[in-house]
Amino acid sequence: MLRRLDQTAELVRLPSHLEGIDGLIIPGGESTTIGKLLVLSGLQEALRTQIRAGMPVYGTCAGLILLAEDIGGLDQPLLGGMDIKVRRNAFGRQLESFEETLNVPCLGGDPFPGIFIRAPLILKTGPMVTPLALRHNGDLVAAEQGSLMVSAFHPELTGDTRMHEYFLDKAAGWLSN
């Protein structure tokens, strides 16, 4: 998606890979496995330091879980930083994946295609968290707090670049400060 927007995308696998990047997107996947790899590679503490320093980070699906402060008492490595409580796999198993158009006011008036695959749900937010998208039934599925942004859905699986453009604008704003 970043390449479609004429941006350079670098893989980050080690703490040294964080040097010189302007922001980070943590993709979907299996949050427990990603968390274990963050610990093994030394990235967990390096990323926590960068998050505290204000580096823009966008977490989609598993990335949302990793950025949450509270995942309901489950024991797995997290990055934290975002004052949200999350329920993993809130919408069921892989077979229960779905697509739903979402109203995302910060992206303008056109609906956004939300693709949900074993997605988490934001159950509770702290006072500094701004909701970005709700499902038709009121479920909170995207939010931001300072330089952090999360979505329970997978915008990278759509042809719509607006979520990534919004994140890039956040990153540009952080870099200009």
KERO-545559 format. One record per residue: residue in three letters; y, x, z of N, C-alpha, C in turn. Coordinates in steps of 0.02 Angstrom, whole numbers, plus 50000, padded with zeros to 5 digits. Each point is the difference from the previous one (the first is absolute). Layout:
BEGIN
REC  type   n_py   n_px   n_pz  ca_py  ca_px  ca_pz   c_py   c_px   c_pz
REC   ALA      Y      X      Z      Y      X      Z      Y      X      Z
...
END
This chain:
BEGIN
REC  type   n_py   n_px   n_pz  ca_py  ca_px  ca_pz   c_py   c_px   c_pz
REC   MET  49941  50041  50000  50059  49959  50000  50063  50044  50000
REC   LEU  49999  50054  50039  50058  50044  50002  50012  50034  49933
REC   ARG  49947  50019  49968  50008  50031  49934  50029  49951  49950
REC   ARG  49981  49936  50005  50029  49949  49957  50075  49994  50011
REC   LEU  50023  50018  50059  50071  49998  50017  50033  50068  49990
REC   ASP  49966  50044  49963  50026  50067  49985  50013  50042  50062
REC   GLN  49956  49993  50049  50004  50040  50061  49941  50048  50003
REC   THR  50010  50055  50033  49946  50048  50010  49958  49976  50060
REC   ALA  49935  50001  49991  49955  49981  50055  49955  50060  50015
REC   GLU  49996  50018  50063  49960  50055  50023  49947  49975  50048
REC   LEU  49940  50026  49996  49949  49983  50049  50014  50039  50064
REC   VAL  49994  49967  50056  50011  50032  50066  49933  49999  50036
REC   ARG  49972  50059  50009  49935  50005  50035  50003  50046  50061
REC   LEU  50052  50042  50003  50008  50049  50054  50072  49999  50024
REC   PRO  50013  50022  50061  50069  50002  50024  50047  50038  49954
REC   SER  49977  50054  49970  50043  50039  49956  50023  49961  49939
REC   HIS  49962  49947  49981  50018  49959  49942  50061  49955  50015
REC   LEU  50019  49994  50063  50058  49960  50018  50066  50034  49983
REC   GLU  49997  50066  49991  50061  50038  49986  50029  49978  49932
REC   GLY  50063  49982  50002  50035  49984  49938  49991  49929  49974
REC   ILE  49963  49957  50036  49994  49931  49976  50056  49958  50030
REC   ASP  50019  49948  49963  50056  49958  50020  49978  49937  50036
REC   GLY  49937  49984  49996  49972  49940  50031  49925  50000  49989
REC   LEU  49966  49954  50032  49927  49998  49996  49977  49927  49993
REC   ILE  49952  49990  49958  49967  49935  49994  49928  50009  50024
REC   ILE  49981  49962  50051  49931  50001  50025  49966  49940  49969
REC   PRO  49950  50012  49958  49970  49945  49962  49948  49961  50040
REC   GLY  49974  49950  49967  49944  49962  50028  49938  50043  50001
REC   GLY  49949  49974  50030  49937  50036  50008  49970  49978  50066
REC   GLU  49964  50043  50032  49968  49985  50064  50039  50037  50054
REC   SER  50035  49963  50041  50047  50031  50048  49965  50045  50051
REC   THR  49939  49983  50020  49963  50042  50048  49985  50068  49969
REC   THR  49978  50000  49938  49984  50062  49965  50063  50041  49988
REC   ILE  50053  49967  49976  50063  50035  49988  50024  50031  50066
REC   GLY  49997  49962  50055  50020  50026  50065  49961  50062  50021
REC   LYS  49934  49998  49990  49959  50059  50017  50019  50060  49958
REC   LEU  50014  49988  49935  50020  50055  49956  50069  50028  50019
REC   LEU  50044  49956  50023  50066  50023  50024  49992  50048  50058
REC   VAL  49955  49984  50046  49988  50043  50058  49968  50066  49977
REC   LEU  49947  49996  49960  49965  50061  49978  50044  50048  49961
REC   SER  50045  49973  49960  50043  50042  49958  50062  50026  50037
REC   GLY  50014  49973  50059  50060  50018  50036  50061  49959  49979
REC   LEU  49989  49952  49955  50056  49960  49975  50025  49949  50050
REC   GLN  49958  49977  50047  50022  49949  50046  50062  50021  50038
REC   GLU  49997  50057  50033  50058  50023  50039  50058  50019  49955
REC   ALA  49986  50032  49943  50054  50018  49954  50037  49938  49975
REC   LEU  49962  49948  49984  50032  49938  49976  50037  49965  50056
REC   ARG  49972  49999  50059  50036  49970  50057  50068  50033  50010
REC   THR  50002  50066  49993  50063  50037  50006  50048  49979  49945
REC   GLN  49976  49995  49939  50042  49981  49944  50025  49928  50008
REC   ILE  49957  49955  50023  50019  49930  50010  50056  49996  50053
REC   ARG  49992  50037  50055  50051  50000  50052  50067  50029  49973
REC   ALA  49995  50045  49952  50060  50030  49970  50033  49954  49949
REC   GLY  49965  49945  49983  50029  49951  49954  49976  50003  49928
REC   MET  49947  50037  49987  49976  50003  49931  49979  49929  49978
REC   PRO  50020  49978  49940  49979  49935  49975  49925  49999  49986
REC   VAL  49967  49949  50028  49928  49992  49990  49986  49927  49984
REC   TYR  49960  49989  49949  49980  49932  49980  49924  49996  50007
REC   GLY  49976  49956  50042  49928  49990  50009  49978  49934  49971
REC   THR  49952  50003  49953  49972  49939  49971  49930  49991  50028
REC   CYS  49985  49941  50024  49934  49980  50025  49977  50047  50056
REC   ALA  49956  50047  49985  49978  50047  50052  50058  50041  50026
REC   GLY  50048  50015  49957  50060  50036  50021  50040  49960  50051
REC   LEU  50002  49934  49992  50032  49956  50049  49966  50008  50068
REC   ILE  49935  50000  50001  49963  50007  50063  50017  50066  50033
REC   LEU  50001  50054  49960  50012  50067  50027  50071  50007  50029
REC   LEU  50048  49963  49974  50069  50005  50025  50013  49954  50059
REC   ALA  49954  49955  50015  50009  49953  50056  49994  50035  50067
REC   GLU  50037  49974  50049  49994  50025  50069  49941  49968  50036
REC   ASP  49980  49939  49978  49949  49963  50036  49952  49967  49950
REC   ILE  49936  50017  50005  49949  49969  49957  49949  49962  50042
REC   GLY  50025  49971  50054  49957  49957  50041  49948  50036  50041
REC   GLY  50016  50061  50022  49954  50036  50043  49944  50036  49965
REC   LEU  49996  49997  49934  49948  50037  49964  50013  50074  50007
REC   ASP  49945  50039  50003  50006  50072  50009  49994  50035  49933
REC   GLN  50058  50020  49973  50001  50039  49939  50065  50040  49998
REC   PRO  50001  50057  49967  50061  50039  49995  50054  49962  49961
REC   LEU  50061  50001  50025  50057  49968  49968  50058  50049  49995
REC   LEU  50047  49984  49957  50063  50037  49997  50052  49966  50044
REC   GLY  49999  49933  50001  50048  49963  50039  50070  50006  49970
REC   GLY  50049  49981  50039  50069  50004  49979  50031  49932  49986
REC   MET  49959  49951  49983  50026  49934  49984  49980  49951  50055
REC   ASP  50048  49965  50027  49989  49956  50058  49970  49934  49976
REC   ILE  49937  50004  49980  49963  49941  49977  49930  49999  50031
REC   LYS  49975  49940  50010  49930  49990  50020  49965  49971  49939
REC   VAL  49942  50028  49985  49964  49985  49938  49928  49980  50015
REC   ARG  49974  49954  49961  49928  49984  50001  49970  50024  49935
REC   ARG  49952  50045  50005  49965  50026  49941  49958  49945  49969
REC   ASN  49990  50005  49934  49956  49954  49963  50013  49927  50018
REC   ALA  50062  49981  50006  50018  49934  50024  49981  49944  49951
REC   PHE  49992  50017  49937  49986  49949  49950  49927  50000  49978
REC   GLY  49957  50035  50036  49929  49999  49985  49975  50061  49962
REC   ARG  49940  49991  49974  49965  50055  49966  50026  50010  49929
REC   GLN  49973  50050  49967  50018  50017  49931  49995  49940  49953
REC   LEU  49947  49960  50008  49989  49942  49957  50054  49947  50009
REC   GLU  50035  50002  50056  50052  49951  50013  50070  50025  49980
REC   SER  50003  50053  49960  50063  50026  49975  50033  49946  49957
REC   PHE  50067  50003  49996  50035  49948  49963  50068  50026  49976
REC   GLU  50030  49962  49955  50067  50015  49977  50043  49938  50014
REC   GLU  50062  50014  50022  50046  49945  50016  50071  50023  49983
REC   THR  50038  49957  49968  50070  50019  49987  50039  49995  50066
REC   LEU  50044  50049  50009  50037  50005  50062  50075  49998  49987
REC   ASN  50036  49974  50047  50073  50003  49998  50021  50062  50040
REC   VAL  50030  50048  49965  50023  50061  50032  50075  50006  49987
REC   PRO  50042  49970  50043  50071  49995  49987  50035  50066  49982
REC   CYS  49979  50055  50030  50033  50064  49986  49988  50024  49928
REC   LEU  49953  49968  49965  49985  50018  49930  50033  49954  49950
REC   GLY  50039  49953  50022  50031  49953  49954  49963  49934  50001
REC   GLY  50016  49957  49953  49975  49932  50000  49931  49989  49972
REC   ASP  49975  50045  49958  49935  49988  49969  49943  50012  50049
REC   PRO  49947  49959  49998  49943  50009  50045  49966  50068  49987
REC   PHE  49968  50026  50050  49964  50064  49995  49926  49986  50004
REC   PRO  49959  50032  49958  49927  49990  50003  49969  50040  50057
REC   GLY  49976  49965  50051  49968  50033  50056  49925  50000  49991
REC   ILE  49970  50060  49998  49927  50007  49994  49974  50023  50068
REC   PHE  49958  49959  50030  49975  50011  50068  49925  50017  49997
REC   ILE  49982  50060  50023  49931  50022  50000  49983  50023  50071
REC   ARG  49959  49961  50036  49984  50015  50070  50063  50019  50038
REC   ALA  50051  49961  49990  50067  50017  50023  50011  49989  50075
REC   PRO  50045  50041  50028  50021  49989  50070  50055  49947  50002
REC   LEU  50015  49977  50059  50053  49951  50011  50045  50026  50056
REC   ILE  50065  49994  49991  50047  50018  50052  50005  49940  50048
REC   LEU  49977  50009  50061  49998  49947  50049  50064  49994  50041
REC   LYS  50032  50057  50013  50058  50001  50044  50044  50058  49980
REC   THR  50066  49990  50006  50047  50053  49985  50047  50012  50058
REC   GLY  50024  50061  50004  50052  50016  50049  50068  49982  49973
REC   PRO  50052  50007  50041  50067  49978  49981  50031  50040  49943
REC   MET  49977  50059  49986  50030  50041  49947  49965  49991  49932
REC   VAL  49949  49958  49998  49961  49989  49939  50031  49942  49961
REC   THR  50008  50011  49934  50027  49948  49956  49944  49974  49955
REC   PRO  49985  49936  50002  49950  49972  49955  50024  50005  49927
REC   LEU  49954  50016  49955  50017  50004  49929  49965  49946  49959
REC   ALA  49939  49980  50020  49964  49950  49962  49954  49959  50045
REC   LEU  49999  49935  49986  49955  49953  50034  49956  49967  49947
REC   ARG  49939  49984  50020  49957  49959  49957  50027  49928  50005
REC   HIS  49974  49957  49957  50022  49929  50000  49986  49966  50066
REC   ASN  49949  50023  50037  49984  49970  50064  50038  50031  50058
REC   GLY  50044  50049  49986  50040  50031  50052  49975  50067  50025
REC   ASP  49941  50022  49979  49974  50065  50021  50047  50055  49977
REC   LEU  50016  50046  50046  50043  50058  49983  49957  50054  49967
REC   VAL  50019  50019  49939  49958  50047  49962  50038  50061  49974
REC   ALA  50064  50006  50015  50038  50061  49984  50060  50003  50046
REC   ALA  50018  50062  50020  50055  50010  50047  50027  50071  49993
REC   GLU  50057  50011  50032  50029  50067  50002  50032  50012  50068
REC   GLN  50004  50062  50017  50033  50021  50062  50029  50069  49987
REC   GLY  50065  50005  49996  50031  50065  49985  49975  50026  49933
REC   SER  49972  50060  50001  49976  50031  49938  49928  49982  49984
REC   LEU  49970  49957  50041  49930  49980  49989  49996  49932  49967
REC   MET  49950  49992  49957  49989  49937  49964  49925  49990  49994
REC   VAL  49978  49938  50007  49928  49985  49994  49990  49935  49962
REC   SER  49942  49996  49967  49978  49937  49970  49925  49994  50008
REC   ALA  49977  49939  50014  49929  49986  50007  49966  49995  49932
REC   PHE  50039  49991  49948  49975  49992  49932  50008  50065  49961
REC   HIS  49972  50001  49940  49997  50060  49958  50047  49994  49939
REC   PRO  50064  50018  50007  50045  49995  49942  49982  50048  49944
REC   GLU  49963  50053  50016  49981  50049  49950  49949  49973  49950
REC   LEU  49969  49944  50017  49949  49970  49956  50031  49948  49952
REC   THR  50065  49992  50004  50034  49952  49956  50041  50039  49948
REC   GLY  50028  49965  49954  50046  50030  49952  50072  49999  50024
REC   ASP  50011  49973  50059  50067  49991  50028  50019  50061  50042
REC   THR  50053  50035  49981  50020  50061  50034  50052  49990  50055
REC   ARG  50020  49938  50013  50056  49988  50045  49990  50024  50072
REC   MET  49940  49994  50028  49990  50025  50068  50009  50075  50003
REC   HIS  49974  50035  49951  50007  50072  49999  50073  50021  49986
REC   GLU  50035  49962  49958  50071  50013  49989  50039  49992  50065
REC   TYR  49984  49948  50037  50033  49988  50064  49989  50059  50047
REC   PHE  49937  50024  50003  49985  50057  50042  50038  50063  49976
REC   LEU  50002  50011  49936  50036  50058  49973  50074  49996  50018
REC   ASP  50028  49940  50000  50070  49992  50021  50009  50019  50074
REC   LYS  49950  49980  50042  50002  50019  50071  49998  50076  50007
REC   ALA  49955  50031  49962  49993  50073  50002  50064  50034  49978
REC   ALA  50031  49975  49948  50062  50029  49975  50055  49994  50052
REC   GLY  50003  49944  50035  50049  49990  50052  49990  50049  50058
REC   TRP  49938  50013  50017  49984  50047  50054  50021  50070  49979
REC   LEU  49987  50018  49938  50016  50068  49977  50075  50012  49996
REC   SER  50039  49948  49989  50072  50009  49995  50034  50005  50068
REC   ASN  49963  49985  50054  50030  50004  50068  49998  50070  50026
END
